[in-house]
Amino acid sequence: MRNNVPSIWNEDRIETLKNLWAAGFSFSGIAAKIGEGITRNAVCGKIYRMALPNRYSNEPRSFTRRTPEQIEATKRAKAARRNEKRRSQRVTVVRIRPVNLEALRCVEVIPQHKSLLELDAGGCRFPYGDGPNYTFCNHAQLEGFSYCGPHAALSRRRMS
């Protein structure tokens, strides 16, 4: 049962389609030449339904077999690339000496020990404590840092 929608393909468009297909235009090229609401997919479907001849050869492609020397050379090249990749992915182990965390705390600053919800908008975010019960310094932040002056200096100092 066919619907009563008028077709976008009239005799002129079909003739143009056949000529452009024979001339070697692509589906997109044909759609652009015909225009007037014809899409690439509409062209593909119409060519398929009309069973226009395939422009591409159905002959099998010819190829030459590689020699055993070429196969071995390819295997060696792949192995070399694999080894180079492994070398670049090696991990360097750095031994870190244990550090006394209490010695790292700033002596000049007496923290206000505010919880995360109690922190001021410009309060220092330097943490104190362990586990879920962290408290924060809450002194005025240094411009451009999340910490007050002494804690910013502490966090930026290089440890030897």
C-alpha positions in Angstrom: 0.0 0.0 0.0 1.5 3.3 -1.1 0.9 6.6 0.7 -0.4 9.6 -1.2 2.7 11.7 -0.7 4.0 13.2 -3.9 7.5 12.0 -4.9 10.4 14.3 -5.0 11.7 12.5 -8.1 10.2 13.6 -11.4 11.2 12.6 -14.9 13.7 15.5 -15.3 15.4 14.8 -12.0 15.7 11.1 -12.7 17.3 11.9 -16.1 19.7 14.3 -14.5 20.5 11.7 -11.9 21.3 9.1 -14.5 23.5 11.5 -16.5 25.4 12.7 -13.5 25.9 9.1 -12.2 27.3 8.1 -15.6 29.6 11.1 -15.6 31.2 9.9 -12.4 29.7 12.4 -9.9 29.6 11.4 -6.2 26.3 11.0 -4.3 26.9 14.4 -2.6 27.9 16.0 -6.0 24.7 14.7 -7.6 22.6 16.0 -4.7 24.3 19.4 -4.9 23.7 19.6 -8.7 20.0 18.6 -8.5 19.4 20.8 -5.4 15.8 21.6 -4.5 15.7 19.6 -1.3 17.4 16.5 -2.7 19.8 15.0 -0.1 22.8 12.7 -0.5 20.8 9.9 1.1 17.9 10.5 -1.3 20.3 10.1 -4.2 21.8 6.9 -2.6 18.4 5.4 -2.2 17.2 6.3 -5.7 20.3 4.9 -7.4 19.9 1.7 -5.3 16.2 1.3 -6.2 16.8 2.0 -9.9 19.6 -0.6 -9.8 22.0 1.6 -11.8 25.2 -0.2 -12.7 28.0 -0.1 -10.2 30.8 2.2 -11.4 33.4 0.3 -9.5 35.1 -2.7 -10.8 34.2 -6.1 -9.3 37.6 -7.6 -10.3 39.7 -8.8 -7.4 42.6 -6.5 -6.6 46.0 -7.9 -7.4 48.7 -7.9 -4.8 52.1 -9.3 -4.4 53.1 -11.5 -1.5 55.8 -10.3 0.8 59.1 -12.2 0.9 60.1 -14.0 4.1 62.8 -11.3 4.5 60.2 -8.6 4.4 58.1 -10.4 6.9 61.0 -10.8 9.3 62.0 -7.1 8.8 58.4 -6.1 9.8 58.5 -8.3 12.9 61.8 -6.8 14.0 60.5 -3.3 13.5 57.4 -4.1 15.5 59.5 -5.6 18.3 61.8 -2.6 18.4 58.8 -0.2 18.7 57.3 -2.4 21.5 60.6 -2.4 23.4 61.0 1.4 23.0 57.5 1.8 24.3 58.3 -0.3 27.3 61.4 1.7 28.0 59.5 4.9 28.0 56.9 3.5 30.4 59.4 2.5 33.1 58.6 3.9 36.5 61.2 5.5 38.6 61.0 4.6 42.3 61.7 7.5 44.7 62.5 6.7 48.2 60.9 9.1 50.7 62.2 9.5 54.2 59.6 9.7 56.9 58.8 13.2 58.0 57.7 14.4 61.3 54.4 16.2 60.4 54.3 18.1 63.7 57.6 19.7 62.9 56.2 21.1 59.7 53.4 23.1 61.4 54.0 26.8 61.7 55.1 28.0 65.1 54.2 31.6 64.3 50.5 30.9 63.6 48.0 29.8 66.2 45.2 28.3 64.2 41.6 29.1 65.0 40.5 25.5 64.4 37.4 26.2 62.4 35.4 23.4 60.7 34.9 23.5 57.0 31.4 24.9 57.4 32.6 27.6 59.8 35.4 28.9 57.6 35.3 32.6 56.6 35.2 33.5 52.9 38.8 34.6 53.0 40.0 32.2 55.7 43.2 30.2 55.4 42.5 26.6 54.3 45.5 25.0 55.9 44.3 21.7 57.5 45.0 20.5 61.0 44.1 17.1 62.4 43.4 13.6 61.1 40.5 11.7 59.5 37.1 13.3 59.1 37.7 15.8 61.9 39.9 18.3 60.1 40.0 21.8 61.3 41.4 24.8 59.4 43.6 27.8 60.3 41.1 30.5 59.2 43.5 33.4 59.4 43.3 35.9 56.5 44.5 34.5 53.2 47.5 35.8 51.4 46.6 37.4 48.1 46.6 34.7 45.4 46.8 31.8 47.8 44.4 29.6 49.8 46.6 30.0 52.8 47.7 32.7 55.2 51.3 34.0 54.8 53.2 31.6 57.0 51.2 28.5 55.7 51.7 29.7 52.1 55.5 29.9 52.7 55.4 26.5 54.3 53.6 24.9 51.4 55.9 26.5 48.8 59.2 25.7 50.6 61.4 23.0 49.0 62.2 20.2 51.3 65.7 18.8 51.2 
